[in-house]
């Protein structure tokens, strides 16, 4: 991975509380897995930055090397890699995502988060 | 394309010889795997998934990443 890609990734995840590296954009996801996570983040009124890896091949490969994680989407909270689609879905259902956001005082709509859980159990 | 599921299963068995493994998906691109292994004990979910990706030896991503998506469920085998 080039130093430029690494520096850009580092800067993005350090200057935005919540970043989702995804295929497509928040309003126009282009892959089912990215769409599912983008949908959840939007539903719980989270403020987050989308990075479309399809727009930059270096970032697409770079982010996988950066986190040692081979798939997209990838969620970062306060500069830390949290997980991919499976893990975020699981954390949403278990409530671990709420805890992580609260611990990092990232605001979100708790009621909406509870609705997601009700709809999935 | 069912062979793709067997290829995945063989790679996982190689890394987790005593695991219980179920691999589904027929299109060879969007697959799912449920793996219950002793080796996951004490590991975070991210660490468990990383172990599985390592076992798949690059089949998951990169230019020759045949496997576009693997829905992964890992459990600690008791």
N, CA and C atoms of all chains as a GROMACS GRO file, in nm:
protein
  597
    1UNK      N    1   0.086  -0.120   0.000
    1UNK     CA    2   0.000   0.000   0.000
    1UNK      C    3   0.090   0.125   0.000
    2UNK      N    4   0.052   0.220  -0.083
    2UNK     CA    5   0.137   0.340  -0.094
    2UNK      C    6   0.123   0.424   0.033
    3UNK      N    7   0.226   0.503   0.058
    3UNK     CA    8   0.223   0.589   0.176
    3UNK      C    9   0.109   0.690   0.166
    4UNK      N   10   0.082   0.730   0.041
    4UNK     CA   11  -0.027   0.827   0.023
    4UNK      C   12  -0.159   0.766   0.068
    5UNK      N   13  -0.184   0.641   0.025
    5UNK     CA   14  -0.310   0.575   0.063
    5UNK      C   15  -0.316   0.560   0.215
    6UNK      N   16  -0.203   0.515   0.272
    6UNK     CA   17  -0.202   0.497   0.419
    6UNK      C   18  -0.229   0.629   0.491
    7UNK      N   19  -0.165   0.735   0.444
    7UNK     CA   20  -0.181   0.866   0.510
    7UNK      C   21  -0.325   0.913   0.496
    8UNK      N   22  -0.382   0.892   0.378
    8UNK     CA   23  -0.521   0.936   0.354
    8UNK      C   24  -0.618   0.860   0.444
    9UNK      N   25  -0.596   0.728   0.454
    9UNK     CA   26  -0.684   0.646   0.539
    9UNK      C   27  -0.672   0.693   0.684
   10UNK      N   28  -0.548   0.708   0.728
   10UNK     CA   29  -0.526   0.748   0.867
   10UNK      C   30  -0.594   0.882   0.896
   11UNK      N   31  -0.577   0.976   0.803
   11UNK     CA   32  -0.635   1.110   0.823
   11UNK      C   33  -0.787   1.102   0.827
   12UNK      N   34  -0.844   1.020   0.737
   12UNK     CA   35  -0.990   1.010   0.732
   12UNK      C   36  -1.047   0.953   0.861
   13UNK      N   37  -0.987   0.846   0.910
   13UNK     CA   38  -1.046   0.781   1.028
   13UNK      C   39  -1.015   0.858   1.157
   14UNK      N   40  -0.913   0.945   1.148
   14UNK     CA   41  -0.881   1.022   1.270
   14UNK      C   42  -0.957   1.155   1.276
   15UNK      N   43  -1.009   1.198   1.160
   15UNK     CA   44  -1.079   1.328   1.162
   15UNK      C   45  -1.231   1.311   1.152
   16UNK      N   46  -1.276   1.186   1.148
   16UNK     CA   47  -1.421   1.161   1.149
   16UNK      C   48  -1.452   1.056   1.255
   17UNK      N   49  -1.550   1.082   1.341
   17UNK     CA   50  -1.581   0.987   1.448
   17UNK      C   51  -1.616   0.849   1.392
   18UNK      N   52  -1.704   0.852   1.291
   18UNK     CA   53  -1.750   0.724   1.235
   18UNK      C   54  -1.727   0.726   1.083
   19UNK      N   55  -1.656   0.626   1.034
   19UNK     CA   56  -1.626   0.616   0.890
   19UNK      C   57  -1.664   0.476   0.841
   20UNK      N   58  -1.736   0.472   0.728
   20UNK     CA   59  -1.764   0.341   0.669
   20UNK      C   60  -1.701   0.336   0.530
   21UNK      N   61  -1.603   0.248   0.517
   21UNK     CA   62  -1.546   0.221   0.384
   21UNK      C   63  -1.642   0.123   0.317
   22UNK      N   64  -1.699   0.165   0.206
   22UNK     CA   65  -1.807   0.085   0.147
   22UNK      C   66  -1.800   0.089  -0.005
   23UNK      N   67  -1.882   0.004  -0.066
   23UNK     CA   68  -1.896   0.008  -0.212
   23UNK      C   69  -2.016   0.094  -0.242
   24UNK      N   70  -1.990   0.210  -0.307
   24UNK     CA   71  -2.097   0.306  -0.334
   24UNK      C   72  -2.094   0.414  -0.228
   25UNK      N   73  -2.205   0.487  -0.216
   25UNK     CA   74  -2.210   0.596  -0.119
   25UNK      C   75  -2.328   0.577  -0.025
   26UNK      N   76  -2.336   0.661   0.076
   26UNK     CA   77  -2.444   0.651   0.175
   26UNK      C   78  -2.580   0.652   0.106
   27UNK      N   79  -2.595   0.741   0.010
   27UNK     CA   80  -2.726   0.750  -0.055
   27UNK      C   81  -2.738   0.651  -0.170
   28UNK      N   82  -2.623   0.603  -0.222
   28UNK     CA   83  -2.627   0.511  -0.338
   28UNK      C   84  -2.533   0.392  -0.314
   29UNK      N   85  -2.567   0.306  -0.216
   29UNK     CA   86  -2.481   0.189  -0.195
   29UNK      C   87  -2.486   0.097  -0.317
   30UNK      N   88  -2.373   0.031  -0.345
   30UNK     CA   89  -2.370  -0.052  -0.467
   30UNK      C   90  -2.336  -0.198  -0.436
   31UNK      N   91  -2.364  -0.238  -0.312
   31UNK     CA   92  -2.340  -0.379  -0.279
   31UNK      C   93  -2.429  -0.408  -0.160
   32UNK      N   94  -2.486  -0.527  -0.158
   32UNK     CA   95  -2.584  -0.562  -0.054
   32UNK      C   96  -2.530  -0.545   0.087
   33UNK      N   97  -2.404  -0.590   0.105
   33UNK     CA   98  -2.348  -0.584   0.241
   33UNK      C   99  -2.325  -0.439   0.283
   34UNK      N  100  -2.270  -0.358   0.191
   34UNK     CA  101  -2.248  -0.216   0.222
   34UNK      C  102  -2.382  -0.148   0.247
   35UNK      N  103  -2.480  -0.185   0.166
   35UNK     CA  104  -2.612  -0.122   0.178
   35UNK      C  105  -2.674  -0.152   0.314
   36UNK      N  106  -2.657  -0.276   0.360
   36UNK     CA  107  -2.718  -0.314   0.488
   36UNK      C  108  -2.660  -0.229   0.602
   37UNK      N  109  -2.527  -0.216   0.602
   37UNK     CA  110  -2.465  -0.141   0.713
   37UNK      C  111  -2.494   0.009   0.700
   38UNK      N  112  -2.486   0.062   0.578
   38UNK     CA  113  -2.518   0.204   0.559
   38UNK      C  114  -2.661   0.230   0.605
   39UNK      N  115  -2.750   0.136   0.574
   39UNK     CA  116  -2.891   0.151   0.614
   39UNK      C  117  -2.907   0.158   0.765
   40UNK      N  118  -2.835   0.071   0.835
   40UNK     CA  119  -2.844   0.070   0.983
   40UNK      C  120  -2.790   0.201   1.039
   41UNK      N  121  -2.675   0.244   0.989
   41UNK     CA  122  -2.614   0.368   1.041
   41UNK      C  123  -2.708   0.487   1.018
   42UNK      N  124  -2.771   0.490   0.902
   42UNK     CA  125  -2.865   0.599   0.874
   42UNK      C  126  -2.990   0.588   0.962
   43UNK      N  127  -3.037   0.464   0.981
   43UNK     CA  128  -3.161   0.443   1.058
   43UNK      C  129  -3.145   0.491   1.202
   44UNK      N  130  -3.024   0.472   1.258
   44UNK     CA  131  -3.008   0.513   1.399
   44UNK      C  132  -2.954   0.656   1.408
   45UNK      N  133  -2.973   0.732   1.297
   45UNK     CA  134  -2.939   0.877   1.295
   45UNK      C  135  -2.794   0.903   1.336
   46UNK      N  136  -2.706   0.819   1.289
   46UNK     CA  137  -2.564   0.838   1.320
   46UNK      C  138  -2.505   0.937   1.220
   47UNK      N  139  -2.414   1.020   1.267
   47UNK     CA  140  -2.342   1.105   1.173
   47UNK      C  141  -2.217   1.027   1.130
   48UNK      N  142  -2.207   0.997   1.001
   48UNK     CA  143  -2.091   0.916   0.960
   48UNK      C  144  -2.045   0.957   0.822
   49UNK      N  145  -1.917   0.923   0.796
   49UNK     CA  146  -1.857   0.957   0.667
   49UNK      C  147  -1.850   0.832   0.581
   50UNK      N  148  -1.896   0.842   0.458
   50UNK     CA  149  -1.884   0.726   0.367
   50UNK      C  150  -1.762   0.746   0.277
   51UNK      N  151  -1.690   0.639   0.255
   51UNK     CA  152  -1.578   0.642   0.160
   51UNK      C  153  -1.606   0.533   0.056
   52UNK      N  154  -1.624   0.576  -0.067
   52UNK     CA  155  -1.659   0.480  -0.174
   52UNK      C  156  -1.532   0.416  -0.229
   53UNK      N  157  -1.506   0.292  -0.190
   53UNK     CA  158  -1.381   0.227  -0.233
   53UNK      C  159  -1.381   0.197  -0.383
   54UNK      N  160  -1.499   0.198  -0.443
   54UNK     CA  161  -1.504   0.173  -0.588
   54UNK      C  162  -1.446   0.289  -0.667
   55UNK      N  163  -1.439   0.405  -0.600
   55UNK     CA  164  -1.389   0.525  -0.670
   55UNK      C  165  -1.238   0.530  -0.670
   56UNK      N  166  -1.172   0.445  -0.590
   56UNK     CA  167  -1.026   0.454  -0.579
   56UNK      C  168  -0.968   0.316  -0.548
   57UNK      N  169  -0.910   0.253  -0.649
   57UNK     CA  170  -0.861   0.115  -0.635
   57UNK      C  171  -0.753   0.106  -0.527
   58UNK      N  172  -0.676   0.214  -0.514
   58UNK     CA  173  -0.566   0.211  -0.414
   58UNK      C  174  -0.624   0.207  -0.273
   59UNK      N  175  -0.734   0.282  -0.254
   59UNK     CA  176  -0.799   0.281  -0.121
   59UNK      C  177  -0.868   0.146  -0.101
   60UNK      N  178  -0.927   0.094  -0.208
   60UNK     CA  179  -0.999  -0.034  -0.198
   60UNK      C  180  -0.906  -0.144  -0.149
   61UNK      N  181  -0.784  -0.148  -0.202
   61UNK     CA  182  -0.689  -0.251  -0.158
   61UNK      C  183  -0.620  -0.205  -0.029
   62UNK      N  184  -0.592  -0.074  -0.023
   62UNK     CA  185  -0.518  -0.021   0.093
   62UNK      C  186  -0.592  -0.044   0.223
   63UNK      N  187  -0.724  -0.025   0.222
   63UNK     CA  188  -0.799  -0.039   0.348
   63UNK      C  189  -0.795  -0.184   0.398
   64UNK      N  190  -0.787  -0.277   0.304
   64UNK     CA  191  -0.782  -0.420   0.343
   64UNK      C  192  -0.648  -0.451   0.408
   65UNK      N  193  -0.542  -0.388   0.354
   65UNK     CA  194  -0.410  -0.410   0.415
   65UNK      C  195  -0.403  -0.338   0.551
   66UNK      N  196  -0.463  -0.219   0.554
   66UNK     CA  197  -0.456  -0.134   0.674
   66UNK      C  198  -0.516  -0.208   0.794
   67UNK      N  199  -0.630  -0.272   0.770
   67UNK     CA  200  -0.701  -0.336   0.884
   67UNK      C  201  -0.675  -0.486   0.889
   68UNK      N  202  -0.600  -0.537   0.790
   68UNK     CA  203  -0.581  -0.683   0.780
   68UNK      C  204  -0.717  -0.753   0.779
   69UNK      N  205  -0.803  -0.698   0.690
   69UNK     CA  206  -0.940  -0.752   0.681
   69UNK      C  207  -0.977  -0.752   0.533
   70UNK      N  208  -1.012  -0.867   0.476
   70UNK     CA  209  -1.019  -0.876   0.329
   70UNK      C  210  -1.149  -0.830   0.265
   71UNK      N  211  -1.248  -0.789   0.345
   71UNK     CA  212  -1.375  -0.758   0.277
   71UNK      C  213  -1.418  -0.614   0.304
   72UNK      N  214  -1.511  -0.572   0.223
   72UNK     CA  215  -1.576  -0.441   0.235
   72UNK      C  216  -1.723  -0.470   0.260
   73UNK      N  217  -1.797  -0.401   0.347
   73UNK     CA  218  -1.764  -0.275   0.412
   73UNK      C  219  -1.676  -0.293   0.535
   74UNK      N  220  -1.618  -0.182   0.577
   74UNK     CA  221  -1.540  -0.180   0.701
   74UNK      C  222  -1.578  -0.055   0.781
   75UNK      N  223  -1.613  -0.077   0.909
   75UNK     CA  224  -1.656   0.036   0.992
   75UNK      C  225  -1.545   0.075   1.089
   76UNK      N  226  -1.522   0.204   1.102
   76UNK     CA  227  -1.424   0.260   1.196
   76UNK      C  228  -1.495   0.357   1.289
   77UNK      N  229  -1.468   0.345   1.419
   77UNK     CA  230  -1.522   0.441   1.517
   77UNK      C  231  -1.404   0.497   1.594
   78UNK      N  232  -1.389   0.627   1.591
   78UNK     CA  233  -1.279   0.697   1.658
   78UNK      C  234  -1.145   0.634   1.620
   79UNK      N  235  -1.128   0.612   1.491
   79UNK     CA  236  -0.999   0.564   1.440
   79UNK      C  237  -0.975   0.416   1.458
   80UNK      N  238  -1.070   0.345   1.522
   80UNK     CA  239  -1.048   0.201   1.545
   80UNK      C  240  -1.135   0.118   1.452
   81UNK      N  241  -1.076   0.010   1.394
   81UNK     CA  242  -1.154  -0.082   1.309
   81UNK      C  243  -1.250  -0.160   1.399
   82UNK      N  244  -1.378  -0.158   1.365
   82UNK     CA  245  -1.479  -0.225   1.446
   82UNK      C  246  -1.519  -0.358   1.385
   83UNK      N  247  -1.535  -0.360   1.254
   83UNK     CA  248  -1.569  -0.489   1.192
   83UNK      C  249  -1.630  -0.471   1.055
   84UNK      N  250  -1.665  -0.587   0.996
   84UNK     CA  251  -1.731  -0.588   0.866
   84UNK      C  252  -1.880  -0.612   0.883
   85UNK      N  253  -1.945  -0.651   0.776
   85UNK     CA  254  -2.092  -0.661   0.776
   85UNK      C  255  -2.143  -0.756   0.884
   86UNK      N  256  -2.084  -0.875   0.892
   86UNK     CA  257  -2.134  -0.974   0.989
   86UNK      C  258  -2.120  -0.923   1.132
   87UNK      N  259  -2.002  -0.869   1.162
   87UNK     CA  260  -1.975  -0.828   1.300
   87UNK      C  261  -2.064  -0.710   1.338
   88UNK      N  262  -2.079  -0.613   1.247
   88UNK     CA  263  -2.161  -0.495   1.281
   88UNK      C  264  -2.307  -0.536   1.299
   89UNK      N  265  -2.353  -0.627   1.211
   89UNK     CA  266  -2.491  -0.675   1.226
   89UNK      C  267  -2.508  -0.741   1.362
   90UNK      N  268  -2.411  -0.827   1.397
   90UNK     CA  269  -2.418  -0.899   1.524
   90UNK      C  270  -2.412  -0.801   1.642
   91UNK      N  271  -2.325  -0.700   1.632
   91UNK     CA  272  -2.312  -0.602   1.741
   91UNK      C  273  -2.438  -0.518   1.755
   92UNK      N  274  -2.503  -0.493   1.640
   92UNK     CA  275  -2.627  -0.414   1.644
   92UNK      C  276  -2.734  -0.493   1.719
   93UNK      N  277  -2.746  -0.619   1.687
   93UNK     CA  278  -2.850  -0.703   1.748
   93UNK      C  279  -2.820  -0.724   1.898
   94UNK      N  280  -2.691  -0.742   1.931
   94UNK     CA  281  -2.657  -0.772   2.071
   94UNK      C  282  -2.656  -0.645   2.157
   95UNK      N  283  -2.649  -0.528   2.092
   95UNK     CA  284  -2.642  -0.403   2.171
   95UNK      C  285  -2.498  -0.357   2.192
   96UNK      N  286  -2.401  -0.440   2.150
   96UNK     CA  287  -2.260  -0.403   2.168
   96UNK      C  288  -2.225  -0.276   2.090
   97UNK      N  289  -2.294  -0.254   1.977
   97UNK     CA  290  -2.264  -0.134   1.899
   97UNK      C  291  -2.309  -0.010   1.977
   98UNK      N  292  -2.426  -0.020   2.040
   98UNK     CA  293  -2.474   0.092   2.124
   98UNK      C  294  -2.368   0.124   2.230
   99UNK      N  295  -2.320   0.019   2.296
   99UNK     CA  296  -2.222   0.038   2.404
   99UNK      C  297  -2.096   0.106   2.351
  100UNK      N  298  -2.049   0.056   2.236
  100UNK     CA  299  -1.926   0.113   2.177
  100UNK      C  300  -1.946   0.261   2.147
  101UNK      N  301  -2.062   0.295   2.088
  101UNK     CA  302  -2.089   0.435   2.052
  101UNK      C  303  -2.100   0.519   2.179
  102UNK      N  304  -2.171   0.466   2.279
  102UNK     CA  305  -2.187   0.542   2.405
  102UNK      C  306  -2.051   0.563   2.472
  103UNK      N  307  -1.969   0.458   2.472
  103UNK     CA  308  -1.835   0.470   2.537
  103UNK      C  309  -1.750   0.575   2.466
  104UNK      N  310  -1.775   0.590   2.336
  104UNK     CA  311  -1.695   0.688   2.259
  104UNK      C  312  -1.770   0.820   2.243
  105UNK      N  313  -1.875   0.837   2.326
  105UNK     CA  314  -1.972   0.947   2.318
  105UNK      C  315  -1.997   0.996   2.176
  106UNK      N  316  -2.042   0.899   2.097
  106UNK     CA  317  -2.091   0.927   1.962
  106UNK      C  318  -2.243   0.920   1.969
  107UNK      N  319  -2.311   1.029   1.934
  107UNK     CA  320  -2.457   1.029   1.955
  107UNK      C  321  -2.529   0.953   1.844
  108UNK      N  322  -2.639   0.891   1.885
  108UNK     CA  323  -2.723   0.818   1.788
  108UNK      C  324  -2.862   0.807   1.849
  109UNK      N  325  -2.956   0.758   1.772
  109UNK     CA  326  -3.095   0.750   1.817
  109UNK      C  327  -3.118   0.614   1.884
  110UNK      N  328  -3.120   0.616   2.018
  110UNK     CA  329  -3.130   0.490   2.094
  110UNK      C  330  -3.262   0.419   2.064
  111UNK      N  331  -3.368   0.500   2.053
  111UNK     CA  332  -3.501   0.441   2.027
  111UNK      C  333  -3.500   0.365   1.893
  112UNK      N  334  -3.436   0.427   1.792
  112UNK     CA  335  -3.430   0.362   1.661
  112UNK      C  336  -3.349   0.232   1.671
  113UNK      N  337  -3.243   0.238   1.750
  113UNK     CA  338  -3.158   0.118   1.767
  113UNK      C  339  -3.241   0.006   1.831
  114UNK      N  340  -3.322   0.044   1.930
  114UNK     CA  341  -3.408  -0.059   1.992
  114UNK      C  342  -3.506  -0.116   1.891
  115UNK      N  343  -3.554  -0.030   1.802
  115UNK     CA  344  -3.650  -0.078   1.698
  115UNK      C  345  -3.582  -0.181   1.608
  116UNK      N  346  -3.455  -0.155   1.576
  116UNK     CA  347  -3.382  -0.250   1.490
  116UNK      C  348  -3.377  -0.386   1.560
  117UNK      N  349  -3.350  -0.382   1.688
  117UNK     CA  350  -3.341  -0.510   1.763
  117UNK      C  351  -3.476  -0.580   1.768
  118UNK      N  352  -3.582  -0.500   1.796
  118UNK     CA  353  -3.716  -0.560   1.802
  118UNK      C  354  -3.751  -0.626   1.669
  119UNK      N  355  -3.714  -0.559   1.560
  119UNK     CA  356  -3.750  -0.610   1.428
  119UNK      C  357  -3.670  -0.737   1.393
  120UNK      N  358  -3.560  -0.757   1.466
  120UNK     CA  359  -3.474  -0.871   1.430
  120UNK      C  360  -3.473  -0.981   1.534
  121UNK      N  361  -3.563  -0.974   1.631
  121UNK     CA  362  -3.561  -1.087   1.728
  121UNK      C  363  -3.700  -1.147   1.738
  122UNK      N  364  -2.085  -2.538  -0.951
  122UNK     CA  365  -2.002  -2.450  -0.869
  122UNK      C  366  -1.998  -2.499  -0.724
  123UNK      N  367  -2.063  -2.615  -0.696
  123UNK     CA  368  -2.067  -2.658  -0.557
  123UNK      C  369  -1.926  -2.688  -0.509
  124UNK      N  370  -1.837  -2.716  -0.604
  124UNK     CA  371  -1.698  -2.747  -0.566
  124UNK      C  372  -1.640  -2.633  -0.483
  125UNK      N  373  -1.683  -2.511  -0.511
  125UNK     CA  374  -1.630  -2.395  -0.436
  125UNK      C  375  -1.655  -2.416  -0.286
  126UNK      N  376  -1.773  -2.467  -0.250
  126UNK     CA  377  -1.802  -2.488  -0.107
  126UNK      C  378  -1.704  -2.590  -0.049
  127UNK      N  379  -1.675  -2.694  -0.126
  127UNK     CA  380  -1.585  -2.798  -0.074
  127UNK      C  381  -1.443  -2.744  -0.060
  128UNK      N  382  -1.404  -2.659  -0.155
  128UNK     CA  383  -1.269  -2.601  -0.149
  128UNK      C  384  -1.256  -2.518  -0.020
  129UNK      N  385  -1.360  -2.440   0.009
  129UNK     CA  386  -1.360  -2.357   0.131
  129UNK      C  387  -1.354  -2.447   0.253
  130UNK      N  388  -1.438  -2.551   0.252
  130UNK     CA  389  -1.444  -2.640   0.368
  130UNK      C  390  -1.307  -2.705   0.392
  131UNK      N  391  -1.243  -2.750   0.283
  131UNK     CA  392  -1.112  -2.816   0.298
  131UNK      C  393  -1.009  -2.720   0.358
  132UNK      N  394  -1.010  -2.596   0.311
  132UNK     CA  395  -0.913  -2.498   0.363
  132UNK      C  396  -0.938  -2.474   0.512
  133UNK      N  397  -1.067  -2.470   0.551
  133UNK     CA  398  -1.099  -2.443   0.692
  133UNK      C  399  -1.062  -2.564   0.778
  134UNK      N  400  -1.091  -2.684   0.726
  134UNK     CA  401  -1.058  -2.805   0.802
  134UNK      C  402  -0.907  -2.815   0.824
  135UNK      N  403  -0.833  -2.773   0.722
  135UNK     CA  404  -0.686  -2.777   0.732
  135UNK      C  405  -0.638  -2.694   0.852
  136UNK      N  406  -0.707  -2.579   0.870
  136UNK     CA  407  -0.665  -2.489   0.979
  136UNK      C  408  -0.731  -2.525   1.112
  137UNK      N  409  -0.850  -2.584   1.104
  137UNK     CA  410  -0.925  -2.619   1.227
  137UNK      C  411  -0.970  -2.766   1.216
  138UNK      N  412  -0.878  -2.859   1.238
  138UNK     CA  413  -0.906  -3.001   1.211
  138UNK      C  414  -1.028  -3.057   1.286
  139UNK      N  415  -1.057  -3.006   1.409
  139UNK     CA  416  -1.168  -3.068   1.485
  139UNK      C  417  -1.294  -2.982   1.482
  140UNK      N  418  -1.296  -2.883   1.391
  140UNK     CA  419  -1.410  -2.791   1.394
  140UNK      C  420  -1.534  -2.855   1.329
  141UNK      N  421  -1.652  -2.802   1.370
  141UNK     CA  422  -1.776  -2.837   1.299
  141UNK      C  423  -1.797  -2.726   1.196
  142UNK      N  424  -1.808  -2.763   1.072
  142UNK     CA  425  -1.814  -2.663   0.965
  142UNK      C  426  -1.933  -2.689   0.873
  143UNK      N  427  -2.009  -2.580   0.849
  143UNK     CA  428  -2.116  -2.590   0.748
  143UNK      C  429  -2.089  -2.479   0.648
  144UNK      N  430  -2.076  -2.514   0.522
  144UNK     CA  431  -2.053  -2.413   0.416
  144UNK      C  432  -2.170  -2.420   0.318
  145UNK      N  433  -2.232  -2.305   0.296
  145UNK     CA  434  -2.346  -2.302   0.203
  145UNK      C  435  -2.320  -2.203   0.091
  146UNK      N  436  -2.411  -2.209  -0.008
  146UNK     CA  437  -2.399  -2.114  -0.118
  146UNK      C  438  -2.356  -2.190  -0.241
  147UNK      N  439  -2.427  -2.172  -0.350
  147UNK     CA  440  -2.397  -2.253  -0.468
  147UNK      C  441  -2.327  -2.170  -0.575
  148UNK      N  442  -2.332  -2.037  -0.561
  148UNK     CA  443  -2.280  -1.961  -0.677
  148UNK      C  444  -2.129  -1.941  -0.667
  149UNK      N  445  -2.070  -1.987  -0.558
  149UNK     CA  446  -1.925  -1.979  -0.551
  149UNK      C  447  -1.873  -1.839  -0.530
  150UNK      N  448  -1.965  -1.743  -0.519
  150UNK     CA  449  -1.920  -1.602  -0.500
  150UNK      C  450  -1.975  -1.550  -0.367
  151UNK      N  451  -2.105  -1.573  -0.346
  151UNK     CA  452  -2.165  -1.532  -0.218
  151UNK      C  453  -2.186  -1.658  -0.136
  152UNK      N  454  -2.098  -1.682  -0.044
  152UNK     CA  455  -2.106  -1.806   0.034
  152UNK      C  456  -2.127  -1.772   0.181
  153UNK      N  457  -2.166  -1.875   0.256
  153UNK     CA  458  -2.177  -1.854   0.402
  153UNK      C  459  -2.114  -1.974   0.471
  154UNK      N  460  -2.058  -1.949   0.587
  154UNK     CA  461  -1.994  -2.058   0.662
  154UNK      C  462  -2.025  -2.041   0.810
  155UNK      N  463  -2.056  -2.152   0.874
  155UNK     CA  464  -2.073  -2.152   1.020
  155UNK      C  465  -1.965  -2.244   1.074
  156UNK      N  466  -1.880  -2.192   1.159
  156UNK     CA  467  -1.765  -2.269   1.207
  156UNK      C  468  -1.762  -2.268   1.360
  157UNK      N  469  -1.761  -2.386   1.416
  157UNK     CA  470  -1.751  -2.397   1.562
  157UNK      C  471  -1.619  -2.468   1.591
  158UNK      N  472  -1.527  -2.393   1.654
  158UNK     CA  473  -1.392  -2.449   1.672
  158UNK      C  474  -1.338  -2.419   1.812
  159UNK      N  475  -1.257  -2.511   1.863
  159UNK     CA  476  -1.195  -2.491   1.996
  159UNK      C  477  -1.102  -2.369   1.993
  160UNK      N  478  -1.037  -2.354   1.875
  160UNK     CA  479  -0.934  -2.249   1.865
  160UNK      C  480  -0.989  -2.108   1.887
  161UNK      N  481  -1.121  -2.093   1.880
  161UNK     CA  482  -1.177  -1.957   1.896
  161UNK      C  483  -1.188  -1.916   2.042
  162UNK      N  484  -1.168  -2.011   2.130
  162UNK     CA  485  -1.187  -1.981   2.274
  162UNK      C  486  -1.103  -1.861   2.316
  163UNK      N  487  -1.165  -1.768   2.387
  163UNK     CA  488  -1.093  -1.653   2.441
  163UNK      C  489  -1.060  -1.547   2.339
  164UNK      N  490  -1.108  -1.564   2.217
  164UNK     CA  491  -1.073  -1.467   2.112
  164UNK      C  492  -1.193  -1.377   2.081
  165UNK      N  493  -1.166  -1.252   2.047
  165UNK     CA  494  -1.275  -1.162   2.009
  165UNK      C  495  -1.329  -1.209   1.875
  166UNK      N  496  -1.449  -1.159   1.841
  166UNK     CA  497  -1.508  -1.202   1.714
  166UNK      C  498  -1.419  -1.162   1.597
  167UNK      N  499  -1.362  -1.042   1.606
  167UNK     CA  500  -1.274  -0.999   1.495
  167UNK      C  501  -1.157  -1.096   1.482
  168UNK      N  502  -1.099  -1.135   1.595
  168UNK     CA  503  -0.984  -1.227   1.590
  168UNK      C  504  -1.027  -1.361   1.531
  169UNK      N  505  -1.145  -1.407   1.571
  169UNK     CA  506  -1.193  -1.534   1.518
  169UNK      C  507  -1.209  -1.526   1.365
  170UNK      N  508  -1.271  -1.418   1.320
  170UNK     CA  509  -1.292  -1.405   1.175
  170UNK      C  510  -1.158  -1.393   1.103
  171UNK      N  511  -1.063  -1.321   1.164
  171UNK     CA  512  -0.930  -1.308   1.101
  171UNK      C  513  -0.864  -1.444   1.085
  172UNK      N  514  -0.884  -1.531   1.186
  172UNK     CA  515  -0.825  -1.665   1.177
  172UNK      C  516  -0.883  -1.740   1.056
  173UNK      N  517  -1.013  -1.722   1.035
  173UNK     CA  518  -1.077  -1.792   0.923
  173UNK      C  519  -1.027  -1.734   0.790
  174UNK      N  520  -1.017  -1.602   0.783
  174UNK     CA  521  -0.968  -1.541   0.658
  174UNK      C  522  -0.826  -1.588   0.629
  175UNK      N  523  -0.748  -1.603   0.736
  175UNK     CA  524  -0.609  -1.649   0.715
  175UNK      C  525  -0.610  -1.791   0.658
  176UNK      N  526  -0.704  -1.871   0.708
  176UNK     CA  527  -0.713  -2.011   0.660
  176UNK      C  528  -0.750  -2.015   0.512
  177UNK      N  529  -0.819  -1.912   0.466
  177UNK     CA  530  -0.866  -1.913   0.327
  177UNK      C  531  -0.758  -1.865   0.230
  178UNK      N  532  -0.643  -1.830   0.288
  178UNK     CA  533  -0.522  -1.802   0.208
  178UNK      C  534  -0.552  -1.715   0.084
  179UNK      N  535  -0.605  -1.597   0.104
  179UNK     CA  536  -0.615  -1.503  -0.006
  179UNK      C  537  -0.725  -1.533  -0.106
  180UNK      N  538  -0.805  -1.637  -0.077
  180UNK     CA  539  -0.917  -1.667  -0.171
  180UNK      C  540  -1.023  -1.558  -0.161
  181UNK      N  541  -1.012  -1.481  -0.051
  181UNK     CA  542  -1.121  -1.387  -0.022
  181UNK      C  543  -1.111  -1.256  -0.100
  182UNK      N  544  -0.989  -1.211  -0.124
  182UNK     CA  545  -0.987  -1.075  -0.180
  182UNK      C  546  -0.876  -1.063  -0.283
  183UNK      N  547  -0.848  -0.940  -0.318
  183UNK     CA  548  -0.740  -0.920  -0.415
  183UNK      C  549  -0.790  -0.950  -0.555
  184UNK      N  550  -0.708  -0.920  -0.654
  184UNK     CA  551  -0.751  -0.932  -0.794
  184UNK      C  552  -0.802  -1.073  -0.825
  185UNK      N  553  -0.738  -1.176  -0.766
  185UNK     CA  554  -0.789  -1.311  -0.800
  185UNK      C  555  -0.883  -1.362  -0.690
  186UNK      N  556  -0.937  -1.266  -0.614
  186UNK     CA  557  -1.027  -1.306  -0.504
  186UNK      C  558  -1.155  -1.364  -0.561
  187UNK      N  559  -1.157  -1.496  -0.576
  187UNK     CA  560  -1.278  -1.553  -0.640
  187UNK      C  561  -1.399  -1.536  -0.548
  188UNK      N  562  -1.371  -1.538  -0.418
  188UNK     CA  563  -1.482  -1.540  -0.323
  188UNK      C  564  -1.518  -1.395  -0.288
  189UNK      N  565  -1.625  -1.346  -0.344
  189UNK     CA  566  -1.658  -1.204  -0.322
  189UNK      C  567  -1.704  -1.181  -0.179
  190UNK      N  568  -1.785  -1.275  -0.129
  190UNK     CA  569  -1.842  -1.251   0.003
  190UNK      C  570  -1.859  -1.383   0.076
  191UNK      N  571  -1.818  -1.382   0.202
  191UNK     CA  572  -1.839  -1.502   0.285
  191UNK      C  573  -1.907  -1.457   0.412
  192UNK      N  574  -2.034  -1.487   0.425
  192UNK     CA  575  -2.107  -1.454   0.549
  192UNK      C  576  -2.058  -1.552   0.654
  193UNK      N  577  -1.996  -1.499   0.756
  193UNK     CA  578  -1.925  -1.584   0.849
  193UNK      C  579  -1.990  -1.584   0.988
  194UNK      N  580  -2.010  -1.702   1.043
  194UNK     CA  581  -2.057  -1.713   1.182
  194UNK      C  582  -1.960  -1.804   1.253
  195UNK      N  583  -1.897  -1.752   1.358
  195UNK     CA  584  -1.801  -1.835   1.430
  195UNK      C  585  -1.852  -1.859   1.572
  196UNK      N  586  -1.829  -1.979   1.620
  196UNK     CA  587  -1.871  -2.015   1.758
  196UNK      C  588  -1.756  -2.086   1.826
  197UNK      N  589  -1.753  -2.071   1.958
  197UNK     CA  590  -1.648  -2.142   2.032
  197UNK      C  591  -1.700  -2.282   2.062
  198UNK      N  592  -1.626  -2.382   2.016
  198UNK     CA  593  -1.668  -2.521   2.039
  198UNK      C  594  -1.641  -2.554   2.185
  199UNK      N  595  -1.742  -2.609   2.249
  199UNK     CA  596  -1.726  -2.639   2.394
  199UNK      C  597  -1.651  -2.771   2.410
   0.00000   0.00000   0.00000
